[in-house]
Amino acid sequence: MSLTQVARYIIGVSWLYHGIFPKLVHVAPLEKALTASLGFSEQISYMITKTAGIGEVIFGIIFLIFYKSRSIVLLNIAALSGLLLFVAILQPQLLIEAFNPVTTNIPLIGLSLVLLNKSDN
């Protein structure tokens, strides 16, 4: 399997996993805490979390199909950076927890840069 395909599957499956399991199958407490920190009621926070999960699944599928698109890869980098910033502003204590956005988003951004480099060649 090529480096491009490894990067493609790791990034795409990460979006699918993070959309399906901590948001759609079971709303993880950290997900609730993040949306609740926006000041919404528990019910609205739940709906925002579920909607975000659907969006992540859709983006994961789009990424797996259109991974060669420079625009999709750049959107991925922007989304991962935005989500990291979102956590840093709203729940900064999460940045030092195990399996935090720093240890997930930054490596995925790195793999995205590999894809961008491959598309430049």
All heavy atoms as an XYZ file, in Angstrom:
935
protein
N       0.862     -1.173      0.000
C       0.000      0.000      0.000
C       0.908      1.235      0.000
O       1.855      1.313      0.768
C      -0.913     -0.013      1.225
C      -1.931      1.102      1.226
S      -3.068      1.107      2.642
C      -3.939     -0.424      2.440
N       0.571      2.207     -0.815
C       1.382      3.419     -0.931
C       1.169      4.346      0.265
O       0.161      4.253      0.973
C       1.032      4.160     -2.218
O      -0.244      4.763     -2.104
N       2.121      5.256      0.456
C       2.016      6.256      1.524
C       0.756      7.103      1.347
O       0.075      7.441      2.322
C       3.267      7.136      1.526
C       3.346      8.209      2.610
C       3.259      7.593      3.993
C       4.634      8.996      2.461
N       0.423      7.417      0.112
C      -0.787      8.193     -0.173
C      -2.028      7.451      0.323
O      -2.904      8.048      0.952
C      -0.911      8.470     -1.688
O       0.221      9.226     -2.101
C      -2.185      9.203     -2.023
N      -2.098      6.164      0.062
C      -3.263      5.386      0.483
C      -3.316      5.232      2.005
O      -4.391      5.281      2.598
C      -3.276      4.011     -0.203
C      -3.513      4.101     -1.695
C      -4.770      4.876     -2.052
O      -5.834      4.685     -1.479
N      -4.650      5.778     -3.022
N      -2.158      5.076      2.626
C      -2.120      4.997      4.094
C      -2.655      6.301      4.684
O      -3.514      6.285      5.575
C      -0.683      4.701      4.602
C      -0.593      4.875      6.114
C      -0.253      3.310      4.195
N      -2.168      7.435      4.185
C      -2.631      8.741      4.676
C      -4.132      8.894      4.427
O      -4.870      9.347      5.310
C      -1.848      9.869      4.004
N      -4.569      8.529      3.238
C      -5.996      8.626      2.880
C      -6.864      7.856      3.874
O      -7.844      8.386      4.394
C      -6.183      8.055      1.476
C      -7.608      7.857      1.070
C      -7.676      6.984     -0.175
N      -9.015      6.861     -0.674
C      -9.357      5.968     -1.595
N      -8.452      5.175     -2.116
N     -10.602      5.903     -2.001
N      -6.516      6.596      4.122
C      -7.353      5.769      4.991
C      -7.283      6.201      6.457
O      -8.299      6.193      7.148
C      -6.999      4.285      4.842
C      -7.457      3.734      3.505
C      -6.549      3.185      2.620
C      -8.786      3.789      3.126
C      -6.961      2.687      1.391
C      -9.210      3.312      1.900
C      -8.290      2.755      1.040
O      -8.703      2.281     -0.173
N      -6.115      6.583      6.922
C      -6.013      7.029      8.321
C      -6.867      8.276      8.537
O      -7.630      8.355      9.505
C      -4.551      7.271      8.726
C      -3.816      5.939      8.844
C      -4.472      8.031     10.052
C      -2.318      6.064      9.075
N      -6.759      9.245      7.643
C      -7.532     10.484      7.799
C      -9.025     10.215      7.642
O      -9.831     10.627      8.485
C      -7.056     11.559      6.798
C      -5.611     11.964      7.100
C      -7.981     12.774      6.834
C      -4.941     12.769      5.995
N      -9.407      9.532      6.576
C     -10.831      9.273      6.321
C     -11.486      8.462      7.426
O     -12.574      8.797      7.903
N     -10.808      7.404      7.857
C     -11.376      6.543      8.908
C     -11.408      7.286     10.238
O     -12.327      7.086     11.041
C     -10.615      5.204      8.989
C     -11.014      4.398     10.210
C     -10.855      4.387      7.717
N     -10.452      8.173     10.490
C     -10.489      8.977     11.720
C     -11.748      9.831     11.768
O     -12.418      9.912     12.803
C      -9.253      9.869     11.824
O      -8.117      9.100     12.067
N     -12.065     10.492     10.640
C     -13.300     11.288     10.590
C     -14.521     10.396     10.811
O     -15.434     10.757     11.568
C     -13.422     12.014      9.252
C     -12.613     13.257      9.166
C     -11.451     13.446      8.480
C     -12.907     14.517      9.794
N     -11.004     14.734      8.654
C     -11.873     15.411      9.448
C     -13.932     14.971     10.612
C     -11.842     16.737      9.880
C     -13.897     16.287     11.055
C     -12.862     17.153     10.686
N     -14.550      9.234     10.169
C     -15.686      8.323     10.344
C     -15.809      7.871     11.800
O     -16.894      7.927     12.387
C     -15.534      7.105      9.431
C     -15.656      7.358      7.937
C     -15.280      6.106      7.149
C     -17.061      7.817      7.579
N     -14.702      7.440     12.372
C     -14.711      6.954     13.750
C     -15.178      8.040     14.715
O     -16.056      7.805     15.556
C     -13.315      6.456     14.146
C     -13.292      5.909     15.549
C     -13.557      4.569     15.788
C     -13.038      6.738     16.647
C     -13.560      4.058     17.073
C     -13.038      6.237     17.921
C     -13.302      4.905     18.140
O     -13.324      4.409     19.418
N     -14.591      9.237     14.592
C     -14.937     10.317     15.525
C     -16.360     10.833     15.316
O     -16.935     11.435     16.222
C     -13.921     11.461     15.434
C     -12.636     11.128     16.107
N     -12.443     11.273     17.454
C     -11.487     10.623     15.620
C     -11.230     10.865     17.771
N     -10.624     10.465     16.669
N     -16.920     10.598     14.156
C     -18.319     10.946     13.934
C     -19.266      9.884     14.467
O     -20.284     10.190     15.081
N     -18.906      8.620     14.248
C     -19.812      7.518     14.594
C     -19.827      7.222     16.092
O     -20.888      7.246     16.728
C     -19.451      6.249     13.798
C     -19.710      6.467     12.307
C     -20.236      5.042     14.313
C     -19.156      5.368     11.406
N     -18.666      6.923     16.667
C     -18.671      6.375     18.023
C     -18.870      7.385     19.142
O     -19.761      7.197     19.970
C     -17.445      5.486     18.239
C     -17.515      4.251     17.378
C     -16.742      4.149     16.242
C     -18.402      3.234     17.670
C     -16.840      3.035     15.420
C     -18.521      2.118     16.854
C     -17.723      2.023     15.722
N     -18.105      8.469     19.240
C     -18.343      9.362     20.383
C     -19.480     10.357     20.165
O     -19.765     11.153     21.054
C     -17.005     10.085     20.555
C     -16.394     10.061     19.204
C     -16.884      8.815     18.529
N     -20.135     10.302     19.004
C     -21.213     11.272     18.756
C     -22.528     10.634     18.345
O     -23.580     11.113     18.730
C     -20.770     12.279     17.684
C     -19.632     13.178     18.144
C     -19.225     14.148     17.062
C     -18.045     14.968     17.499
N     -16.780     14.260     17.340
N     -22.502      9.591     17.557
C     -23.751      9.007     17.072
C     -24.153      7.749     17.845
O     -25.292      7.642     18.293
C     -23.645      8.696     15.576
C     -23.479      9.917     14.673
C     -23.279      9.497     13.223
C     -24.668     10.854     14.807
N     -23.247      6.811     18.011
C     -23.573      5.580     18.727
C     -23.756      5.858     20.217
O     -24.713      5.404     20.832
C     -22.480      4.507     18.504
C     -22.703      3.300     19.398
C     -22.454      4.084     17.045
N     -22.841      6.615     20.759
C     -22.870      6.972     22.187
C     -22.283      8.371     22.316
O     -21.143      8.588     21.916
C     -22.028      5.971     22.997
C     -21.744      6.410     24.395
N     -22.701      6.380     25.385
C     -20.624      6.916     24.960
C     -22.158      6.842     26.501
N     -20.902      7.174     26.268
N     -23.033      9.288     22.863
C     -22.510     10.643     23.038
C     -21.569     10.630     24.244
O     -21.990     10.444     25.380
C     -23.639     11.680     23.223
C     -23.044     13.058     23.480
C     -24.540     11.722     21.996
N     -20.285     10.805     23.949
C     -19.259     10.775     24.989
C     -19.384     11.998     25.892
O     -19.746     13.083     25.433
C     -17.878     10.734     24.343
N     -19.091     11.838     27.179
C     -19.172     12.970     28.115
C     -18.344     14.180     27.676
O     -18.776     15.322     27.858
C     -18.637     12.383     29.423
C     -18.897     10.921     29.321
C     -18.752     10.584     27.862
N     -17.174     13.950     27.100
C     -16.357     15.080     26.635
C     -17.044     15.841     25.507
O     -16.932     17.065     25.421
C     -14.982     14.597     26.169
C     -14.011     14.235     27.270
C     -12.703     13.707     26.685
C     -13.735     15.422     28.164
N     -17.737     15.125     24.652
C     -18.471     15.781     23.560
C     -19.593     16.653     24.140
O     -19.808     17.779     23.704
C     -19.047     14.749     22.588
C     -18.011     13.924     21.869
C     -17.152     14.712     20.902
O     -17.518     15.838     20.509
O     -16.087     14.194     20.524
N     -20.286     16.119     25.143
C     -21.336     16.891     25.824
C     -20.752     18.140     26.471
O     -21.316     19.221     26.378
C     -22.026     16.042     26.897
C     -23.029     15.062     26.386
C     -23.673     14.354     27.578
C     -24.614     13.289     27.142
N     -25.200     12.569     28.274
N     -19.610     17.975     27.117
C     -18.977     19.103     27.812
C     -18.562     20.195     26.831
O     -18.724     21.385     27.116
C     -17.761     18.619     28.594
N     -18.060     19.784     25.678
C     -17.633     20.777     24.680
C     -18.809     21.593     24.163
O     -18.750     22.820     24.104
C     -16.920     20.089     23.517
C     -15.457     19.760     23.754
C     -14.918     18.866     22.651
C     -14.642     21.028     23.851
N     -19.879     20.925     23.772
C     -21.021     21.674     23.239
C     -21.747     22.433     24.343
O     -22.239     23.533     24.112
C     -22.001     20.757     22.475
O     -22.383     19.669     23.314
C     -21.369     20.206     21.212
N     -21.787     21.869     25.544
C     -22.443     22.570     26.660
C     -21.676     23.847     27.019
O     -22.276     24.819     27.474
C     -22.546     21.651     27.871
N     -20.364     23.859     26.782
C     -19.579     25.048     27.122
C     -19.914     26.226     26.209
O     -19.505     27.349     26.475
C     -18.086     24.738     27.088
O     -17.674     24.417     25.789
N     -20.680     25.972     25.162
C     -21.150     27.049     24.293
C     -22.359     27.760     24.899
O     -22.797     28.783     24.384
C     -21.521     26.507     22.909
C     -20.355     25.984     22.066
C     -20.875     25.222     20.850
C     -19.463     27.127     21.644
N     -22.910     27.197     25.979
C     -24.017     27.840     26.672
C     -25.393     27.337     26.270
O     -26.399     27.892     26.684
N     -25.454     26.279     25.473
C     -26.742     25.732     25.053
C     -27.312     24.794     26.106
O     -26.583     24.267     26.945
C     -26.596     24.971     23.732
C     -26.221     25.839     22.567
C     -24.966     25.743     21.997
C     -27.116     26.753     22.038
C     -24.599     26.531     20.926
C     -26.768     27.548     20.967
C     -25.508     27.446     20.406
N     -28.605     24.560     26.026
C     -29.250     23.607     26.933
C     -28.748     22.202     26.617
O     -28.134     21.954     25.574
C     -30.769     23.652     26.743
O     -31.121     23.111     25.477
N     -29.032     21.286     27.521
C     -28.600     19.900     27.333
C     -29.187     19.306     26.053
O     -28.497     18.613     25.307
C     -28.994     19.053     28.547
C     -28.422     17.659     28.495
C     -28.679     16.865     29.763
O     -28.707     17.462     30.847
O     -28.844     15.644     29.633
N     -30.457     19.599     25.787
C     -31.117     19.063     24.591
C     -30.495     19.632     23.309
O     -30.221     18.896     22.370
C     -32.611     19.363     24.628
C     -33.373     18.760     23.476
C     -34.861     19.067     23.550
O     -35.300     19.859     24.367
N     -35.637     18.427     22.694
N     -30.255     20.925     23.281
C     -29.645     21.554     22.104
C     -28.211     21.068     21.936
O     -27.770     20.773     20.820
C     -29.693     23.096     22.202
C     -31.139     23.593     22.240
C     -28.905     23.746     21.078
C     -31.942     23.304     20.984
N     -27.468     20.929     23.035
C     -26.097     20.413     22.984
C     -26.075     19.002     22.400
O     -25.215     18.666     21.595
C     -25.462     20.395     24.373
O     -25.261     21.700     24.840
N     -27.047     18.193     22.802
C     -27.165     16.827     22.285
C     -27.391     16.847     20.770
O     -26.738     16.111     20.026
C     -28.318     16.112     23.006
C     -28.569     14.711     22.532
C     -27.810     13.659     23.031
C     -29.574     14.434     21.606
C     -28.047     12.357     22.600
C     -29.805     13.142     21.177
C     -29.038     12.106     21.678
O     -29.266     10.821     21.251
N     -28.279     17.710     20.319
C     -28.566     17.799     18.876
C     -27.356     18.331     18.102
O     -27.067     17.855     17.003
C     -29.799     18.677     18.626
C     -31.094     18.087     19.142
S     -31.422     16.403     18.569
C     -31.576     16.677     16.824
N     -26.644     19.287     18.659
C     -25.435     19.809     18.011
C     -24.400     18.691     17.883
O     -23.767     18.529     16.830
C     -24.860     21.012     18.789
C     -25.779     22.224     18.654
C     -23.443     21.349     18.311
C     -25.418     23.386     19.572
N     -24.244     17.913     18.935
C     -23.285     16.813     18.918
C     -23.663     15.784     17.866
O     -22.811     15.326     17.099
C     -23.178     16.161     20.307
O     -22.785     17.161     21.252
C     -22.183     15.028     20.320
N     -24.928     15.413     17.806
C     -25.388     14.441     16.806
C     -25.190     14.984     15.388
O     -24.740     14.269     14.497
C     -26.864     14.080     17.030
C     -27.127     13.280     18.270
C     -26.562     11.884     18.144
C     -26.990     11.030     19.319
N     -26.519      9.660     19.194
N     -25.497     16.255     15.186
C     -25.324     16.878     13.871
C     -23.850     16.913     13.485
O     -23.490     16.641     12.331
C     -25.922     18.302     13.874
O     -27.310     18.203     14.229
C     -25.784     18.970     12.523
N     -23.001     17.229     14.450
C     -21.556     17.225     14.191
C     -21.094     15.821     13.799
O     -20.263     15.668     12.890
C     -20.798     17.720     15.420
N     -21.629     14.815     14.456
C     -21.284     13.431     14.118
C     -21.667     13.087     12.688
O     -20.878     12.479     11.955
N     -22.854     13.502     12.285
C     -23.294     13.260     10.901
C     -22.368     13.992      9.933
O     -21.945     13.431      8.917
C     -24.759     13.697     10.718
C     -25.680     12.768     11.520
C     -25.145     13.713      9.235
C     -27.102     13.277     11.674
N     -22.024     15.235     10.265
C     -21.116     16.009      9.416
C     -19.750     15.347      9.293
O     -19.162     15.312      8.205
N     -19.252     14.814     10.390
C     -17.951     14.152     10.367
C     -17.992     12.880      9.526
O     -17.042     12.583      8.783
C     -17.472     13.856     11.784
C     -17.067     15.113     12.528
C     -16.598     14.858     13.951
O     -16.362     13.690     14.319
O     -16.453     15.841     14.694
N     -19.068     12.133      9.617
C     -19.208     10.925      8.796
C     -19.258     11.304      7.308
O     -18.566     10.697      6.481
C     -20.457     10.115      9.208
C     -20.773      9.023      8.196
C     -20.258      9.511     10.598
N     -20.046     12.305      6.990
C     -20.136     12.755      5.593
C     -18.773     13.216      5.097
O     -18.337     12.847      3.999
C     -21.205     13.863      5.446
C     -22.597     13.276      5.659
C     -21.100     14.549      4.077
C     -23.702     14.313      5.812
N     -18.071     14.018      5.914
C     -16.763     14.498      5.485
C     -15.773     13.338      5.337
O     -14.954     13.328      4.420
C     -16.196     15.562      6.429
C     -14.933     16.168      5.897
C     -14.963     17.076      4.859
C     -13.701     15.797      6.412
C     -13.798     17.617      4.340
C     -12.524     16.327      5.904
C     -12.577     17.237      4.857
N     -15.836     12.362      6.231
C     -14.959     11.193      6.125
C     -15.162     10.453      4.811
O     -14.194     10.060      4.148
N     -16.412     10.287      4.412
C     -16.713      9.620      3.141
C     -16.213     10.467      1.972
O     -15.571      9.953      1.045
C     -18.227      9.338      3.028
C     -18.644      8.284      4.055
C     -18.588      8.890      1.599
C     -20.135      8.153      4.254
N     -16.486     11.767      2.037
C     -16.012     12.673      0.980
C     -14.489     12.620      0.893
O     -13.921     12.558     -0.204
C     -16.513     14.110      1.229
C     -18.013     14.195      0.964
C     -15.754     15.124      0.374
C     -18.656     15.492      1.410
N     -13.827     12.628      2.041
C     -12.369     12.595      2.043
C     -11.854     11.300      1.422
O     -10.909     11.318      0.621
C     -11.808     12.761      3.451
C     -10.330     12.992      3.448
C      -9.824     14.276      3.386
C      -9.441     11.927      3.464
C      -8.457     14.506      3.331
C      -8.077     12.139      3.418
C      -7.586     13.434      3.351
N     -12.448     10.170      1.769
C     -11.999      8.893      1.214
C     -12.143      8.858     -0.305
O     -11.316      8.268     -1.003
C     -12.785      7.737      1.841
C     -12.404      7.398      3.281
C     -13.413      6.440      3.888
C     -10.990      6.831      3.356
N     -13.161      9.506     -0.828
C     -13.398      9.513     -2.276
C     -12.549     10.559     -2.982
O     -11.938     10.290     -4.016
C     -14.902      9.743     -2.570
C     -15.727      8.574     -2.011
C     -15.137      9.924     -4.070
C     -17.213      8.826     -1.981
N     -12.496     11.764     -2.427
C     -11.854     12.897     -3.111
C     -10.524     13.307     -2.477
O     -10.149     14.480     -2.527
C     -12.814     14.093     -3.135
C     -14.080     13.812     -3.872
C     -15.271     13.651     -3.195
C     -14.084     13.702     -5.258
C     -16.454     13.384     -3.869
C     -15.255     13.434     -5.949
C     -16.443     13.273     -5.251
N      -9.798     12.358     -1.908
C      -8.544     12.648     -1.216
C      -7.489     13.283     -2.120
O      -6.543     13.894     -1.644
C      -7.976     11.381     -0.573
C      -7.522     10.358     -1.588
C      -6.176     10.263     -1.941
C      -8.435      9.505     -2.192
C      -5.758      9.342     -2.882
C      -8.021      8.591     -3.124
C      -6.687      8.511     -3.475
O      -6.282      7.596     -4.417
N      -7.619     13.151     -3.427
C      -6.649     13.757     -4.353
C      -6.942     15.229     -4.611
O      -6.126     15.932     -5.191
C      -6.636     13.005     -5.678
C      -6.044     11.614     -5.558
C      -5.996     10.929     -6.901
C      -5.429      9.536     -6.774
N      -5.395      8.860     -8.076
N      -8.109     15.701     -4.165
C      -8.485     17.098     -4.363
C      -7.741     17.984     -3.370
O      -7.882     17.834     -2.149
C      -9.992     17.275     -4.181
O     -10.321     18.632     -4.063
N      -6.974     18.909     -3.884
C      -6.230     19.847     -3.042
C      -7.192     20.611     -2.124
O      -6.900     20.825     -0.941
C      -5.439     20.795     -3.935
C      -4.545     21.732     -3.193
C      -3.636     22.511     -4.162
N      -2.747     23.385     -3.459
C      -1.618     23.021     -2.878
N      -1.225     21.769     -2.953
N      -0.865     23.893     -2.229
N      -8.346     20.983     -2.640
C      -9.337     21.731     -1.853
C      -9.844     20.918     -0.666
O      -9.995     21.449      0.435
C     -10.519     22.148     -2.727
O     -10.093     22.996     -3.744
N     -10.101     19.642     -0.884
C     -10.591     18.772      0.197
C      -9.512     18.610      1.264
O      -9.795     18.663      2.468
C     -11.045     17.399     -0.353
C     -12.289     17.552     -1.225
C     -11.276     16.393      0.771
C     -13.518     18.061     -0.505
N      -8.269     18.428      0.842
C      -7.180     18.263      1.805
C      -6.974     19.562      2.592
O      -6.781     19.535      3.810
C      -5.884     17.797      1.112
C      -4.738     17.711      2.105
C      -6.096     16.443      0.434
N      -7.046     20.703      1.915
C      -6.917     21.988      2.609
C      -8.090     22.210      3.563
O      -7.909     22.729      4.676
C      -6.810     23.132      1.608
C      -5.487     23.190      0.832
C      -5.572     24.233     -0.277
C      -4.317     23.472      1.750
N      -9.299     21.818      3.157
C     -10.465     21.913      4.043
C     -10.262     21.022      5.268
O     -10.605     21.411      6.392
C     -11.737     21.516      3.285
C     -13.035     21.569      4.075
C     -13.310     22.968      4.611
C     -14.193     21.094      3.186
N      -9.677     19.850      5.068
C      -9.377     18.955      6.179
C      -8.418     19.620      7.167
O      -8.651     19.597      8.379
C      -8.767     17.654      5.632
C      -8.424     16.688      6.727
O      -9.276     16.269      7.505
N      -7.155     16.328      6.810
N      -7.367     20.233      6.644
C      -6.398     20.923      7.509
C      -7.085     22.061      8.266
O      -6.882     22.222      9.472
C      -5.201     21.437      6.686
C      -4.379     20.253      6.167
C      -4.330     22.378      7.519
C      -3.318     20.622      5.144
N      -7.904     22.824      7.569
C      -8.617     23.937      8.215
C      -9.566     23.423      9.298
O      -9.635     23.995     10.398
C      -9.373     24.745      7.172
N     -10.297     22.350      9.007
C     -11.244     21.799      9.980
C     -10.515     21.263     11.211
O     -10.929     21.528     12.353
C     -12.083     20.695      9.328
N      -9.444     20.521     10.997
C      -8.691     19.984     12.131
C      -8.071     21.098     12.970
O      -8.071     21.033     14.200
C      -7.608     19.021     11.635
C      -8.119     17.706     11.057
C      -6.995     16.973     10.339
C      -8.745     16.835     12.129
N      -7.566     22.127     12.307
C      -7.002     23.274     13.023
C      -8.088     24.012     13.790
O      -7.900     24.401     14.948
C      -6.321     24.233     12.047
O      -5.264     23.591     11.376
N      -9.254     24.194     13.164
C     -10.374     24.862     13.817
C     -10.882     24.099     15.020
O     -11.172     24.696     16.072
N     -10.981     22.784     14.889
C     -11.432     21.968     16.014
C     -10.428     22.021     17.168
O     -10.820     22.071     18.339
C     -11.670     20.523     15.567
C     -12.891     20.332     14.668
C     -12.877     18.938     14.044
C     -14.179     20.572     15.421
N      -9.153     22.025     16.846
C      -8.123     22.145     17.884
C      -8.226     23.499     18.591
O      -8.175     23.577     19.818
C      -6.737     21.964     17.255
C      -5.538     22.013     18.193
C      -5.630     20.969     19.297
C      -4.262     21.811     17.386
N      -8.425     24.540     17.824
C      -8.591     25.880     18.394
C      -9.862     25.959     19.248
O      -9.857     26.547     20.337
C      -8.634     26.916     17.274
C      -8.676     28.378     17.688
C      -7.435     28.756     18.480
C      -8.801     29.265     16.459
N     -10.933     25.343     18.781
C     -12.201     25.284     19.508
C     -11.989     24.684     20.897
O     -12.424     25.236     21.904
C     -13.197     24.451     18.683
C     -14.527     24.198     19.329
C     -15.490     25.194     19.400
C     -14.838     22.946     19.838
C     -16.724     24.949     19.974
C     -16.065     22.692     20.425
C     -17.016     23.700     20.487
N     -11.284     23.573     20.954
C     -11.007     22.929     22.242
C     -10.101     23.818     23.095
O     -10.329     23.982     24.294
C     -10.385     21.537     22.044
C      -9.906     20.954     23.364
C     -11.381     20.596     21.382
N      -9.071     24.391     22.469
C      -8.117     25.225     23.213
C      -8.806     26.414     23.870
O      -8.445     26.820     24.972
C      -7.007     25.700     22.282
N      -9.815     26.965     23.217
C     -10.521     28.126     23.758
C     -11.573     27.728     24.786
O     -11.665     28.317     25.861
C     -11.166     28.942     22.616
C     -10.070     29.596     21.767
C     -12.131     29.985     23.152
C     -10.566     30.200     20.470
N     -12.366     26.700     24.464
C     -13.506     26.354     25.318
C     -13.182     25.393     26.465
O     -13.790     25.481     27.528
C     -14.632     25.769     24.467
C     -15.272     26.735     23.483
C     -16.318     26.027     22.650
C     -15.897     27.920     24.207
N     -12.268     24.478     26.232
C     -11.940     23.478     27.255
C     -10.438     23.204     27.243
O      -9.992     22.090     26.950
C     -12.705     22.173     26.977
C     -14.202     22.270     27.051
C     -14.712     22.299     28.468
O     -14.105     21.770     29.383
N     -15.843     22.937     28.671
N      -9.613     24.205     27.532
C      -8.161     24.037     27.400
C      -7.576     22.901     28.245
O      -6.544     22.339     27.875
C      -7.600     25.395     27.823
C      -8.682     26.065     28.578
C      -9.968     25.534     28.044
N      -8.217     22.537     29.310
C      -7.715     21.449     30.137
C      -7.702     20.127     29.376
O      -6.945     19.218     29.708
C      -8.522     21.323     31.446
C      -9.895     20.749     31.310
C     -10.970     21.736     30.863
O     -10.684     22.889     30.547
N     -12.202     21.297     30.837
N      -8.508     20.014     28.338
C      -8.538     18.777     27.550
C      -7.257     18.574     26.740
O      -6.962     17.456     26.309
C      -9.742     18.767     26.599
C     -11.122     18.768     27.260
C     -12.212     18.777     26.207
C     -11.269     17.580     28.186
N      -6.502     19.635     26.549
C      -5.280     19.537     25.745
C      -4.179     18.742     26.438
O      -3.221     18.324     25.785
C      -4.765     20.933     25.379
C      -5.710     21.773     24.523
C      -5.107     23.144     24.280
C      -6.031     21.072     23.207
N      -4.331     18.515     27.731
C      -3.315     17.742     28.453
C      -3.835     16.369     28.879
O      -3.132     15.630     29.567
C      -2.768     18.521     29.672
C      -3.886     18.876     30.651
C      -2.015     19.757     29.211
C      -3.413     19.452     31.964
N      -5.040     16.039     28.470
C      -5.604     14.721     28.773
C      -5.039     13.678     27.806
O      -4.499     14.016     26.748
C      -7.133     14.751     28.636
C      -7.825     15.621     29.656
C      -7.699     15.124     31.084
O      -7.601     13.900     31.296
O      -7.683     15.962     31.989
N      -5.191     12.410     28.146
C      -4.782     11.337     27.243
C      -5.642     11.383     25.981
O      -6.811     11.750     26.025
C      -4.953      9.991     27.934
N      -5.063     11.039     24.856
C      -5.767     10.989     23.567
C      -6.489     12.300     23.280
O      -7.668     12.337     23.000
C      -6.745      9.805     23.517
C      -6.085      8.510     23.868
C      -6.338      7.885     25.070
C      -5.187      7.926     22.994
C      -5.708      6.683     25.400
C      -4.549      6.735     23.314
C      -4.812      6.113     24.516
N      -5.757     13.374     23.391
C      -6.334     14.700     23.249
C      -6.224     15.201     21.806
O      -5.589     14.557     20.972
C      -5.639     15.655     24.227
C      -4.175     15.790     23.918
O      -3.801     16.257     22.855
N      -3.324     15.352     24.835
N      -6.833     16.351     21.499
C      -6.791     16.880     20.129
C      -5.382     17.195     19.621
O      -5.155     17.164     18.416
C      -7.619     18.163     20.208
C      -8.486     17.992     21.396
C      -7.709     17.142     22.356
N      -4.459     17.461     20.521
C      -3.081     17.721     20.079
C      -2.493     16.439     19.486
O      -1.871     16.457     18.416
C      -2.207     18.236     21.243
C      -0.743     18.331     20.838
C      -2.718     19.589     21.733
N      -2.717     15.318     20.157
C      -2.133     14.051     19.698
C      -2.914     13.402     18.563
O      -2.431     12.447     17.964
C      -2.002     13.045     20.859
O      -3.297     12.759     21.382
C      -1.097     13.578     21.945
N      -4.097     13.891     18.279
C      -4.847     13.353     17.138
C      -4.845     14.323     15.950
O      -4.541     13.925     14.836
C      -6.300     13.000     17.528
O      -6.917     14.140     18.122
C      -6.348     11.842     18.491
N      -5.169     15.573     16.178
C      -5.305     16.515     15.064
C      -3.977     16.853     14.390
O      -3.912     16.920     13.168
C      -5.997     17.796     15.530
C      -7.445     17.568     15.892
O      -7.826     16.478     16.315
N      -8.260     18.573     15.746
N      -2.945     17.074     15.171
C      -1.666     17.453     14.570
C      -1.097     16.332     13.692
O      -0.666     16.611     12.559
C      -0.671     17.956     15.640
C      -1.186     19.307     16.174
C       0.732     18.101     15.069
C      -0.389     19.882     17.316
N      -1.103     15.070     14.117
C      -0.646     14.014     13.198
C      -1.511     13.911     11.930
O      -0.992     13.667     10.840
C      -0.745     12.735     14.031
C      -0.619     13.210     15.444
C      -1.316     14.545     15.472
N      -2.820     14.125     12.059
C      -3.684     14.089     10.876
C      -3.384     15.256      9.937
O      -3.446     15.112      8.717
C      -5.160     14.085     11.285
C      -5.642     12.817     11.996
C      -7.073     12.979     12.467
C      -5.497     11.603     11.104
N      -3.044     16.396     10.505
C      -2.618     17.542      9.683
C      -1.312     17.175      8.970
O      -1.141     17.463      7.782
C      -2.483     18.814     10.531
C      -3.870     19.292     10.971
C      -1.742     19.910      9.767
C      -3.859     20.377     12.038
N      -0.394     16.516      9.681
C       0.856     16.071      9.063
C       0.611     15.123      7.896
O       1.237     15.253      6.834
N      -0.300     14.174      8.066
C      -0.636     13.258      6.970
C      -1.288     14.018      5.806
O      -1.082     13.669      4.645
C      -1.556     12.145      7.467
C      -0.891     11.103      8.355
C      -1.931     10.155      8.933
C       0.171     10.333      7.583
N      -2.038     15.053      6.125
C      -2.642     15.878      5.075
C      -1.552     16.585      4.272
O      -1.657     16.711      3.043
C      -3.588     16.924      5.686
O      -4.625     16.280      6.374
N      -0.523     17.015      4.958
C       0.602     17.671      4.261
C       1.320     16.674      3.347
O       1.780     17.039      2.264
C       1.568     18.289      5.267
C       0.986     19.450      6.077
C       1.969     19.891      7.168
C       0.589     20.617      5.192
N       1.381     15.415      3.762
C       1.935     14.365      2.890
C       1.099     14.264      1.622
O       1.635     14.205      0.511
C       1.981     12.996      3.624
C       2.281     11.857      2.664
C       3.004     13.036      4.755
N      -0.221     14.270      1.771
C      -1.101     14.207      0.590
C      -0.922     15.431     -0.298
O      -0.917     15.300     -1.523
C      -2.565     14.052      1.017
C      -2.949     12.711      1.617
C      -4.413     12.728      2.051
C      -2.718     11.584      0.619
N      -0.806     16.599      0.299
C      -0.585     17.804     -0.500
C       0.736     17.720     -1.255
O       0.819     18.095     -2.426
C      -0.589     19.056      0.381
C      -1.936     19.542      0.869
C      -1.748     20.757      1.784
C      -2.856     19.884     -0.288
N       1.758     17.205     -0.602
C       3.068     17.054     -1.235
C       2.983     16.062     -2.397
O       3.576     16.284     -3.453
C       4.109     16.601     -0.218
C       5.498     16.551     -0.794
O       5.905     17.453     -1.521
N       6.217     15.497     -0.466
N       2.241     14.982     -2.228
C       2.085     13.984     -3.291
C       1.355     14.575     -4.490
O       1.644     14.253     -5.626
C       1.327     12.762     -2.776
C       2.125     11.900     -1.842
C       3.199     11.172     -2.606
C       3.887     10.169     -1.721
N       4.916      9.449     -2.434
N       0.366     15.455     -4.217
C      -0.401     16.040     -5.321
C       0.414     17.084     -6.075
O       0.137     17.390     -7.229
C      -1.709     16.657     -4.820
O      -1.457     17.793     -4.035
N       1.451     17.642     -5.420
C       2.320     18.627     -6.074
C       3.301     17.940     -7.024
O       3.842     18.574     -7.914
C       3.106     19.442     -5.038
C       2.211     20.410     -4.270
O       1.093     20.681     -4.747
O       2.621     20.856     -3.191
N       3.565     16.653     -6.793
C       4.536     15.932     -7.636
C       3.920     15.416     -8.903
O       2.828     15.195     -9.107
C       5.149     14.763     -6.845
C       5.984     15.264     -5.688
O       6.510     16.372     -5.723
N       6.101     14.456     -4.659
